[in-house]
Amino acid sequence: MELTIAGVGARLGGRWVVDGVDATPPDGALTGLLGPNGAGKTTLLRLVAGILPPDAGAVLVPGDEAATARPQAAGSPATPEHVPVHMLDRRRRARRVALLEQESSATVPLTVREVVALGRIPFRTLWGSDPDDAAVDRALAAATAEHLADRAWSTLSGGERQRVHIARALAQQPELLLLDEPTNHLDVSAQLSLLAFVRDLGVTTVAALHDLNLAAAFCAHVLVLNHGRLVAAGPPAEVLTPELLREVYDVDAAVLTHPVTGRPVIALSDTGPDRSR
Ligand SMILES: Nc1ncnc2c1ncn2[C@@H]1O[C@H](COP(=O)(O)OP(=O)(O)OP(=O)(O)O)[C@@H](O)[C@H]1O
């Protein structure tokens, strides 16, 4: 899905926590959303998902028939072909956009298969049947969670829950996939499998990541937020420089080249700022 983030901003608690962000994540590829704690990553994902209406600017996506038929608001940057995502009605948005939020600890009396099937609700017919009844099984397989299908959700470990959340988002077969720290709780092997899977999915994906090396290894493009503002955007090898890492994260880093993949590898050291203060 072609996605345009146009001057988008959100005011929460009396301040701009996302401030004038302009970005065009590449179509059909994995974009990493980076930045320190509190930089505004989750808030920007919620804006892009259309569940938080912006206080400035808009997030534009290609319109569908119903959306293009709707009259445009005065001053809206939307064209008939591109509509603000928060103006799509909920069901249509849910058929096109999936947001994997940070882990929730909710305990629901459902099996794993039932939790994943929640992702299919927007597609159900009037009679309650799913036009693609294999979608849940495919999503469970993609998230390497098939073996968990009949388990009670409440009995899963943190990493197992994360896989099931991912399966639910994949079951939606979204055109736009938004992931908030998807590698949380996953062991190293599962982290690599997940990001390789998402990278190769061919779906426009934006993932908030804290691990700079995972971002460097898997993302086609990265967006770096600091204090709510976009401070850098582009391919990881161009963006993740020692200067940028010092400015944004206040760390000393050497950026090396992986001997096999040619991707950037970030080697952090504690020789920089005095952390004992
Ligand atoms: N509802 C709210 N009311 C007031 N402030 C909020 C609200 N939601 C978020 N914030 C603040 O906005 C800032 C950005 O939060 P956000 O969760 O988007 O950051 P983040 O980059 O995802 O952080 P982290 O890496 O720690 O998850 C933070 O300072 C946070 O405290």
PDBQT file of the ligand as one rigid body, heavy atoms in Angstrom, charges set to zero:
ROOT
HETATM    1  N1  LIG A 301      -2.142   9.633  26.378  1.00  0.00    +0.000 N 
HETATM    2  C1  LIG A 301      -1.033  10.311  26.645  1.00  0.00    +0.000 A 
HETATM    3  N2  LIG A 301      -1.049  11.430  27.404  1.00  0.00    +0.000 NA
HETATM    4  C2  LIG A 301       0.071  12.136  27.677  1.00  0.00    +0.000 A 
HETATM    5  N3  LIG A 301       1.296  11.800  27.205  1.00  0.00    +0.000 NA
HETATM    6  C3  LIG A 301       1.375  10.702  26.443  1.00  0.00    +0.000 A 
HETATM    7  C4  LIG A 301       0.239   9.902  26.123  1.00  0.00    +0.000 A 
HETATM    8  N4  LIG A 301       0.647   8.874  25.340  1.00  0.00    +0.000 NA
HETATM    9  C5  LIG A 301       1.979   9.025  25.190  1.00  0.00    +0.000 A 
HETATM   10  N5  LIG A 301       2.419  10.117  25.856  1.00  0.00    +0.000 N 
HETATM   11  C6  LIG A 301       3.802  10.609  25.924  1.00  0.00    +0.000 C 
HETATM   12  O1  LIG A 301       4.227  10.830  24.604  1.00  0.00    +0.000 OA
HETATM   13  C7  LIG A 301       5.603  10.513  24.456  1.00  0.00    +0.000 C 
HETATM   14  C8  LIG A 301       5.766   9.529  23.317  1.00  0.00    +0.000 C 
HETATM   15  O2  LIG A 301       5.237   8.280  23.717  1.00  0.00    +0.000 OA
HETATM   16  P1  LIG A 301       5.323   7.002  22.796  1.00  0.00    +0.000 P 
HETATM   17  O3  LIG A 301       4.715   5.858  23.552  1.00  0.00    +0.000 OA
HETATM   18  O4  LIG A 301       4.759   7.328  21.467  1.00  0.00    +0.000 OA
HETATM   19  O5  LIG A 301       6.909   6.813  22.674  1.00  0.00    +0.000 OA
HETATM   20  P2  LIG A 301       7.774   5.582  22.158  1.00  0.00    +0.000 P 
HETATM   21  O6  LIG A 301       8.810   6.149  21.250  1.00  0.00    +0.000 OA
HETATM   22  O7  LIG A 301       6.894   4.504  21.610  1.00  0.00    +0.000 OA
HETATM   23  O8  LIG A 301       8.456   5.093  23.497  1.00  0.00    +0.000 OA
HETATM   24  P3  LIG A 301       9.011   3.647  23.993  1.00  0.00    +0.000 P 
HETATM   25  O9  LIG A 301      10.218   3.343  23.160  1.00  0.00    +0.000 OA
HETATM   26  O10 LIG A 301       9.379   3.929  25.420  1.00  0.00    +0.000 OA
HETATM   27  O11 LIG A 301       7.907   2.646  23.858  1.00  0.00    +0.000 OA
HETATM   28  C9  LIG A 301       6.062   9.992  25.803  1.00  0.00    +0.000 C 
HETATM   29  O12 LIG A 301       6.710  11.027  26.497  1.00  0.00    +0.000 OA
HETATM   30  C10 LIG A 301       4.767   9.587  26.492  1.00  0.00    +0.000 C 
HETATM   31  O13 LIG A 301       4.891   9.706  27.879  1.00  0.00    +0.000 OA
ENDROOT
TORSDOF 0
